[in-house]
């Protein structure tokens, strides 16, 4: 897919950072944007910014660690635009540095729920609908380099503290 004009792009974790940069880029190329995150005030700011750039953008609060929340996001996207051409599983969490031996099970559970099940929930909530559209579509899943290896002693598991 090389032309994003009038395509619908849904980006989880789309209010800030890499997700917002992707929303800006897809929007600049003519895509309609749905961004999702947990913090509504950040979503409102991001949509206002996108709208000021001339992008047709919407937002929906969503906790991607919940399949039900992610299904509500999918329902919202199809209700707003009637299609989804690109899903970007970008939501993630960060936290202060901590050694693996000091991180709690809860820290790792949080990371796993968002980074792994968040991605799977996106695929489960959107995938079959995207296939049923019968048009070219793609699902992109974003991860940091830490997803490939642990680069240092204080990069345990992105724990929230």
C-alpha positions, 0 to 999 in steps of 0.5 A: 500500500503506497497511497494513503489518500482516503484510507482509514488508519487506526493507531493505538498509543496515537496521542503522543510519541511515535504514535502521534508522529505516525498519525501526523505522517499518515494524515499528511498523506491524506489518510483519515485517522483514529487515534486511541489511548487511555488519556482522553486529554492527550487524545483531545490535544492530538486530534485538535493538532491533526484537525488544524493540519487539515486531517480528518481525525477522531479519537476513542479512549481505549485500554488495549489490554482489554479485548472488550475495549479494543472491540469497542474501538473497532466498532467506533472506527467502522461506525465513523468511517465504514472501513479500516485500512491500516491498524497500528498496534503501537500502545506501550508503557514505560517506567523508571529503570529497575533491575530485573531482580527488583521488578515485581510480578505485577510490573511484568504482568502490566507490560505483558498485558499491554505489549503482547495482549494489546497487540493480540487484542488489536489483531483479534478485534480488527483482523477479521473485519479487515479481511472481510472488507476485501480490500488491501489492508495491513496491521503493523505492530510496533515494538522498541529495541528492548523487545528484541533484547535487554540492553542493560542491567536496569531495563528489566521490563518497562515497569511502572513505578 
